[in-house]
Structure formats: structure tokens, C-alpha cells
Amino acid sequence: METHFMPYRNSTIHYYRFGHGMEWLFCFHGYGTDGSEYEILESILGDDLTFIAIDFPFQGKTTGEEGVRWEGGGVGKGGRS
């Protein structure tokens, strides 16, 4: 498994790359986890696939410096703006 960082505006996006197959599969984790969750797939499918697993902002090693905008009526009652 390799770990990489990519700049985006004022943020840094972190992602994992593992496997070495000719076909690529992008993996997107759920809330409260990070891209390392998919490492288990390398031993099973790594000869056939290359995996890219991105850490979302506020998860794993990705830093989100772009700001967050909450619209009223969003998640939960009332939301924030």
C-alpha cells in the first residue's frame, strides 16, 4: 500500500494506492473511516486491480481548508448558515 498527498486549492487530499492490476477501482469510504479500510482487498484482488482509496475531508489525513457551507433545512432540523 502506498500513501499519497495531492494539493487542491487550500487543502491537501490524501489517498491510498494499492494493488498493481491493469484495471482501476476507486473506493469511497463511509463516515468515520478512511481509505485504509480497503487495504484488505489488495491481498484478494491486487493482482488484477489497482485501487485508489481517497480520504474525504475531515476523515483520515485529508485536510479540508475550503470551508463548509451549511444550507438551512439541511441535515437535521433548522440547519446552519
Order of alpha helices (4+ residues) and beta strands (2+ residues): beta-beta-beta-alpha-beta
